[in-house]
């Protein structure tokens, strides 16, 4: 294989799968290997009525705009984000990202910052210290509450969320207790904004434009765990797009090992058979 050594270059404003496809990177741009490390940043939503209303946002969008685009400093940065100041904000979810979002809303001046979670505090996946700090800052925990619908005003903006009170049922096979609604417990909580933080999945853009890359039933890319090779020659993948949402440390480790595997492929030109390992 004819190896070409190039200087590192960051190409911005490119949407791989739309601006350029993986095949075009090989055929038109002349690359010999491609590493897909697009993460698992596609936000999940609740799929309930009213999610189209203004003021209903994902945690990904909210936290990115506030932190990376510096929407916390509107005098110097023009990053659009719903104003939390002196408003009622509800964050739906029970993980660390939900904690980040609800504490951020409070620090942006929210009058009331609610964390809505359909199980009890004991079942919350967030770290215990995160829950403790959230309480200390003034976050109001609405445990055993499940959103049924977002209510809008005549201007098409969210003004409330219809919640059902829940109760714990019997444990499932994993030992986690199920939840079920309490009949007649529905009520509307007045809010001005809500952030949905119930997890993320694989963005399908690269995979949908590269049909010869195999994915599992959740849309994550299938690779050989030892080499990070996909089912398409010359294409490697690593990080959350393979494992699902995990830690930065694991993604960094995957990047280092994938780089070593890419070097071996470019040096030898040998491509093994298709991956046999499907990640869970």
PELIN-V963613 format. One record per residue. RES is the residue in three letters. PHI is phi in whole degrees, -180 to 180 (* if undefined). Layout:
# PELIN-V963613
{{RES/PHI} {RES/PHI}}
This chain:
# PELIN-V963613
{{UNK/*} {UNK/-82} {UNK/-88} {UNK/-117} {UNK/-94} {UNK/-124} {UNK/-72} {UNK/-64} {UNK/-147} {UNK/-97} {UNK/-105} {UNK/-93} {UNK/57} {UNK/-123} {UNK/-107} {UNK/-67} {UNK/111} {UNK/-125} {UNK/-62} {UNK/-148} {UNK/-98} {UNK/-61} {UNK/-61} {UNK/-68} {UNK/-62} {UNK/-78} {UNK/-78} {UNK/-106} {UNK/-92} {UNK/82} {UNK/-78} {UNK/-101} {UNK/-150} {UNK/-134} {UNK/-109} {UNK/-94} {UNK/-138} {UNK/-85} {UNK/73} {UNK/-131} {UNK/-101} {UNK/-82} {UNK/-69} {UNK/-87} {UNK/-119} {UNK/-85} {UNK/58} {UNK/-122} {UNK/-58} {UNK/93} {UNK/-71} {UNK/-82} {UNK/-67} {UNK/-64} {UNK/95} {UNK/-100} {UNK/-130} {UNK/-91} {UNK/-63} {UNK/-57} {UNK/-67} {UNK/-61} {UNK/-70} {UNK/-64} {UNK/-66} {UNK/-71} {UNK/-87} {UNK/-78} {UNK/-93} {UNK/61} {UNK/-67} {UNK/-69} {UNK/-123} {UNK/-66} {UNK/-69} {UNK/-118} {UNK/-132} {UNK/-101} {UNK/-96} {UNK/-67} {UNK/-156} {UNK/-64} {UNK/-72} {UNK/-91} {UNK/-62} {UNK/59} {UNK/-123} {UNK/-95} {UNK/-122} {UNK/-115} {UNK/-112} {UNK/-101} {UNK/142} {UNK/-137} {UNK/-99} {UNK/-66} {UNK/-66} {UNK/-61} {UNK/-63} {UNK/-59} {UNK/-66} {UNK/-71} {UNK/-73} {UNK/-65} {UNK/-59} {UNK/-65} {UNK/-71} {UNK/-85} {UNK/100} {UNK/-59} {UNK/-68} {UNK/-135} {UNK/-120} {UNK/-103} {UNK/-109} {UNK/-104} {UNK/-138} {UNK/-82} {UNK/-110} {UNK/-84} {UNK/-61} {UNK/-64} {UNK/-90} {UNK/-64} {UNK/-78} {UNK/-64} {UNK/-63} {UNK/-59} {UNK/-67} {UNK/-64} {UNK/-63} {UNK/-61} {UNK/-67} {UNK/-62} {UNK/-62} {UNK/-61} {UNK/-79} {UNK/112} {UNK/-66} {UNK/-99} {UNK/-88} {UNK/-108} {UNK/-81} {UNK/57} {UNK/-131} {UNK/-126} {UNK/-68} {UNK/-110} {UNK/-168} {UNK/-97} {UNK/-101} {UNK/-113} {UNK/-95} {UNK/-61} {UNK/-87} {UNK/79} {UNK/-112} {UNK/-66} {UNK/-131} {UNK/-172} {UNK/-132} {UNK/-83} {UNK/-116} {UNK/-113} {UNK/-76} {UNK/-116} {UNK/-135} {UNK/-76} {UNK/-107} {UNK/-79} {UNK/-66} {UNK/-89} {UNK/-63} {UNK/-83} {UNK/95} {UNK/-86} {UNK/-76} {UNK/-76} {UNK/-128} {UNK/-145} {UNK/-72} {UNK/-88} {UNK/-56} {UNK/74} {UNK/-97} {UNK/-63} {UNK/-156} {UNK/-106} {UNK/-95} {UNK/-67} {UNK/-141} {UNK/-112} {UNK/-162} {UNK/-140} {UNK/-122} {UNK/-94} {UNK/-133} {UNK/-113} {UNK/114} {UNK/-135} {UNK/-139} {UNK/-80} {UNK/-70} {UNK/-84} {UNK/-62} {UNK/-67} {UNK/-64} {UNK/-69} {UNK/-94} {UNK/-135} {UNK/-65} {UNK/-87} {UNK/-96} {UNK/-81} {UNK/-125} {UNK/-91} {UNK/-68} {UNK/-95} {UNK/90} {UNK/-83} {UNK/-77} {UNK/-86} {UNK/-134} {UNK/-78} {UNK/-63} {UNK/-83} {UNK/-115} {UNK/64} {UNK/-83} {UNK/-90} {UNK/-81} {UNK/-109} {UNK/-58} {UNK/86} {UNK/-109} {UNK/-118} {UNK/-148} {UNK/-162} {UNK/87} {UNK/-65} {UNK/-69} {UNK/-105} {UNK/-89} {UNK/87} {UNK/-56} {UNK/-144} {UNK/-99} {UNK/-62} {UNK/-61} {UNK/-65} {UNK/-65} {UNK/-63} {UNK/-63} {UNK/-63} {UNK/-63} {UNK/-66} {UNK/-71} {UNK/-66} {UNK/-61} {UNK/-64} {UNK/-67} {UNK/-64} {UNK/-59} {UNK/-62} {UNK/-65} {UNK/-67} {UNK/-79} {UNK/-97} {UNK/75} {UNK/-91} {UNK/-123} {UNK/-73} {UNK/-67} {UNK/-63} {UNK/-59} {UNK/-107} {UNK/-104} {UNK/-106} {UNK/-67} {UNK/-74}}
